[in-house]
Amino acid sequence: MGRFPHKLRVLLTVYFAQMVEYRAEIFFWILSGSLPLILMGVWVQAAESGDFTLDAIQVARYFFAVFVVRQMTTIWVIWEFEKEVIEGVLSFRLLQPLDPVWHHIARHWAEKMTRLPILGILAILFFSLYPEAFWLPNPWYFLQGVIGIACSFTLYFLIQYTFALCAFWTERASALQDLWFLFYIFLSGVIAPLEAFPDTVRQIVLLTPFPYGVYFPATALVGLPLPFFRSLLIIGIWIGLFALLNRWLWRQGLKQYSGMGA
């Protein structure tokens, strides 16, 4: 157990070196996630018309925060795991003295570290174009945002990895992610801040896992009113539920995988 941190450091080093080789491709991945910046213009107009609870500056800051949060919480483990199961690569992973999930976690962490310098450059460009939107979160809001991003990454990784385990039974586990994405895009705060929803709908949505991938950390970073500890409790419950389901599917899936002759 004492050697686990060393193994994780080795994985991070290897995958970081691999990601650096693909930094140009990662740059285009970042640009492909610029939907919040495009939608920002629409909602800024709504805020300027006076028909919205947030003012134009808050809207601009919110959507930039959404852009940053999405870059740091992008997950693709379901496509990797599905491929490993179909191609039999998972068999080699199972021979190693390390749960295969750590390969995926290390690869994701390494990719996020590769994104940081590019995000810094894009932030400078954004605030050069919209200087009135520039802000520095106070230490408490910044800490809330960092905790929110870490929790969001953990929750969404667990959710997608849990879906990925269905690859033990079907070759199209990624279809579950496609279905999930339909709800995610509308209920996570990517398309619109939850303040745009009727209050009753908003309170119901806040009990689901969707807002805690984007809305929760983005709102914290901007400093908008947020029941922070209540949100942590809800996201903690969802993390716990998906962690239990994940481990059960993993055990059952290994039996299925072995039964197939892997």
Secondary structure, DSSP 8 states (H G I E B T S, - for coil): -TTHHHHHHHHHHHHHHHHHHTHHHHHHHHHHT-HHHHHHHHHHHHHHTT-SSS-HHHHHHHHHHHHHHHHHH---HHHHHHHHHHHTHHHHHHTSSS-THHHHHHHHHHHHHHHHHHHHHHHHHHHHH-GGG-----HHHHHHHHHHHHHHHHHHHHHHHHHHGGGGT-TTTHHHHHHHHHHHHHHSSSSS-GGGS-HHHHHHHTTSSGGGGTHHHHHHHHT----HHHHHHHHHHHHHHHHHHHHHHHHHHHHHHHHTT-
